[in-house]
Amino acid sequence: MNLWTESDHAQRYLDRRTSYPHRQEGYGVVLELITPAPHRVLDLGCGDGEVIGRIVEHAPGSGGIACDFSPEMLERARARFDGSGVQVVEHDLEVPIPDDWGTFDVIASAFAIHHLVDERKQQLYREVFDRLDPGGIFLNLEHVDSPTPELHEAFLVAIGTAIEFDDPSNKLVSVETQLGWLRDIGFEQVDCLWKWREMALLTGIRASGA
């Protein structure tokens, strides 16, 4: 089940996201890892454009592609980036990244990839590797799995969500498992560079010679 095509579901998330504890810390670490002048950025599952918006503000002159499949999110992102160097594209992450999008020196995502089944997550990570320029970085600020049901419930309490309202769209995977996937694909300098409960920043670089 994936509820993100429903406007009401997207709107509820947008209304609540700023209340999530420590969320801004994760975005801050994302910006710390951005090179001074990235040329092209790809935002996978962009929502209303929060991640790529922060990046292009941090690095004026950069641009790229922001993609999502939610009509509500696309409408907001297009309004946000109208007339800018960011192209907003309708694209479902269940479908491979199109070849004609070219390559990027930054590929980012925030709280989107965990909606995919595990096989597709791994396929997408391979596509990300192929779409990165040598030396490019992948930044995935993600909702990850807790080691125990008790810790998962504690996370829900911390963000003000009752267990009965846990999002059925979530298909969570542990940090350790996903870092292993990235290493197996060929990413280097793979690490979790920030984490608070079930929110984590997973990173990897495509080596200059790869």
C-alpha positions as CSV (number, residue, x, y, z in Angstrom):
1,M,0.0,0.0,0.0
2,N,1.3,3.5,-0.9
3,L,-0.9,6.4,0.2
4,W,1.3,9.2,-1.3
5,T,-0.9,9.6,-4.4
6,E,-3.6,10.8,-2.1
7,S,-3.7,14.6,-1.6
8,D,-4.9,14.4,2.0
9,H,-2.0,12.1,3.0
10,A,0.6,14.4,1.4
11,Q,-1.0,17.4,3.0
12,R,-1.0,15.8,6.5
13,Y,2.7,15.1,6.1
14,L,3.5,18.7,5.0
15,D,1.5,20.1,8.0
16,R,3.4,17.9,10.5
17,R,7.0,17.6,9.2
18,T,8.3,20.7,10.9
19,S,7.2,19.4,14.3
20,Y,9.4,16.3,14.0
21,P,12.3,16.5,16.6
22,H,15.8,16.9,15.3
23,R,14.8,16.9,11.6
24,Q,16.5,20.1,10.8
25,E,19.8,18.7,12.1
26,G,19.7,16.0,9.4
27,Y,19.2,18.7,6.7
28,G,22.1,20.7,8.2
29,V,24.5,17.7,7.8
30,V,23.3,17.2,4.2
31,L,24.4,20.8,3.4
32,E,27.7,20.3,5.2
33,L,28.5,17.5,2.7
34,I,27.6,19.5,-0.5
35,T,30.6,20.7,-2.5
36,P,30.9,24.5,-2.8
37,A,29.5,24.6,-6.4
38,P,27.6,21.4,-7.4
39,H,26.6,21.6,-11.1
40,R,23.7,19.2,-11.3
41,V,21.6,17.8,-8.5
42,L,18.9,15.1,-8.7
43,D,16.3,14.9,-5.9
44,L,14.6,11.6,-5.8
45,G,11.1,11.8,-4.4
46,C,11.3,15.5,-4.0
47,G,8.0,16.2,-2.3
48,D,7.5,20.0,-2.4
49,G,11.2,20.5,-3.1
50,E,12.6,20.8,0.4
51,V,15.9,19.1,-0.1
52,I,16.9,20.4,-3.6
53,G,15.6,23.8,-2.5
54,R,18.0,23.9,0.4
55,I,20.9,22.7,-1.8
56,V,20.4,25.3,-4.5
57,E,20.0,28.0,-1.9
58,H,23.3,26.8,-0.3
59,A,25.0,26.7,-3.6
60,P,23.7,29.5,-5.9
61,G,24.0,28.7,-9.6
62,S,23.3,25.0,-9.2
63,G,20.3,23.3,-10.7
64,G,19.0,20.0,-11.8
65,I,16.0,17.7,-11.6
66,A,13.4,17.1,-8.9
67,C,11.1,14.2,-9.3
68,D,8.0,12.9,-7.5
69,F,4.8,11.1,-8.4
70,S,2.4,12.8,-5.9
71,P,0.2,15.3,-7.7
72,E,0.0,17.5,-4.5
73,M,3.8,17.5,-4.1
74,L,4.4,18.2,-7.8
75,E,2.1,21.1,-7.8
76,R,3.9,22.7,-4.9
77,A,7.4,21.9,-6.2
78,R,6.5,23.4,-9.6
79,A,5.3,26.6,-8.0
80,R,8.4,26.8,-5.8
81,F,10.9,26.4,-8.7
82,D,9.1,28.2,-11.5
83,G,11.6,30.1,-13.6
84,S,14.6,28.6,-11.7
85,G,17.3,26.1,-12.8
86,V,15.4,23.2,-11.2
87,Q,13.2,21.1,-13.5
88,V,10.3,19.4,-11.8
89,V,9.4,16.1,-13.4
90,E,6.7,13.6,-12.7
91,H,8.4,10.2,-12.1
92,D,7.6,7.2,-9.9
93,L,10.6,5.7,-8.1
94,E,9.3,2.3,-9.0
95,V,10.4,3.0,-12.5
96,P,14.2,3.2,-13.5
97,I,15.8,6.6,-13.7
98,P,15.6,7.7,-17.4
99,D,18.8,7.6,-19.3
100,D,18.1,11.0,-20.9
101,W,18.3,12.7,-17.5
102,G,22.1,12.5,-17.8
103,T,24.5,12.4,-14.9
104,F,24.7,14.4,-11.6
105,D,27.4,15.3,-9.1
106,V,24.9,15.2,-6.3
107,I,22.0,12.8,-5.9
108,A,19.8,13.4,-2.9
109,S,16.7,12.0,-1.4
110,A,14.8,12.6,1.8
111,F,12.2,10.3,3.4
112,A,11.1,8.8,0.1
113,I,13.0,5.6,-0.8
114,H,11.7,3.7,2.2
115,H,8.3,3.4,0.5
116,L,9.9,1.0,-2.1
117,V,10.1,-2.8,-1.6
118,D,13.7,-3.9,-0.8
119,E,14.5,-5.3,-4.2
120,R,13.5,-2.0,-5.9
121,K,15.5,-0.1,-3.2
122,Q,18.6,-2.0,-4.2
123,Q,18.0,-1.5,-7.9
124,L,17.5,2.2,-7.4
125,Y,20.8,2.4,-5.5
126,R,22.5,0.8,-8.5
127,E,20.9,3.4,-10.8
128,V,22.1,6.2,-8.5
129,F,25.6,4.9,-8.8
130,D,25.4,4.8,-12.6
131,R,24.0,8.3,-12.7
132,L,26.6,9.9,-10.5
133,D,29.6,11.6,-12.0
134,P,33.0,10.3,-10.8
135,G,33.5,11.8,-7.4
136,G,29.8,12.5,-7.0
137,I,28.0,11.9,-3.7
138,F,24.7,10.2,-2.8
139,L,22.9,11.7,0.2
140,N,19.9,9.7,1.4
141,L,18.2,11.3,4.5
142,E,16.0,8.3,5.2
143,H,13.4,6.7,7.5
144,V,15.1,3.5,8.7
145,D,14.1,0.5,10.7
146,S,14.5,0.2,14.5
147,P,16.2,-2.9,15.9
148,T,13.1,-3.8,18.0
149,P,9.4,-3.2,18.0
150,E,9.7,-1.4,21.3
151,L,12.2,1.1,19.8
152,H,9.9,1.6,16.8
153,E,7.0,2.4,19.1
154,A,9.2,4.8,21.1
155,F,10.0,6.6,17.8
156,L,6.4,7.0,17.0
157,V,5.7,8.4,20.4
158,A,8.6,10.8,20.0
159,I,7.1,12.2,16.8
160,G,3.6,12.3,18.2
161,T,2.1,9.4,16.2
162,A,0.0,6.7,17.7
163,I,0.9,3.1,16.8
164,E,-2.5,2.7,15.0
165,F,-1.6,5.6,12.7
166,D,1.7,4.1,11.6
167,D,2.1,4.7,7.9
168,P,1.3,1.5,6.0
169,S,3.4,2.8,3.0
170,N,6.6,2.4,5.0
171,K,8.9,-0.5,4.2
172,L,11.8,0.1,6.6
173,V,15.3,-1.4,6.4
174,S,18.1,-1.1,9.0
175,V,21.0,1.3,8.6
176,E,23.5,-1.6,8.6
177,T,21.7,-3.5,5.8
178,Q,21.5,-0.4,3.5
179,L,25.1,0.5,4.1
180,G,26.0,-3.1,3.0
181,W,24.0,-2.7,-0.2
182,L,25.8,0.6,-1.0
183,R,29.2,-1.0,-0.5
184,D,28.3,-4.1,-2.5
185,I,27.3,-1.8,-5.4
186,G,30.7,0.0,-5.4
187,F,30.1,3.1,-3.4
188,E,33.1,4.3,-1.4
189,Q,33.3,6.3,1.9
190,V,29.9,4.7,2.8
191,D,28.7,5.8,6.2
192,C,25.7,6.9,8.4
193,L,26.8,10.4,9.1
194,W,23.8,11.4,11.2
195,K,21.1,9.5,13.0
196,W,18.2,10.2,15.5
197,R,16.1,7.2,16.3
198,E,14.6,6.2,12.9
199,M,15.9,9.1,10.9
200,A,19.4,8.6,9.4
201,L,21.6,10.1,6.7
202,L,23.2,7.4,4.6
203,T,26.0,8.5,2.3
204,G,28.3,7.1,-0.4
205,I,30.7,8.5,-3.1
206,R,31.4,7.2,-6.6
207,A,35.1,7.1,-6.7
208,S,36.8,9.4,-9.3
209,G,38.1,6.4,-11.3
210,A,34.8,4.4,-11.1
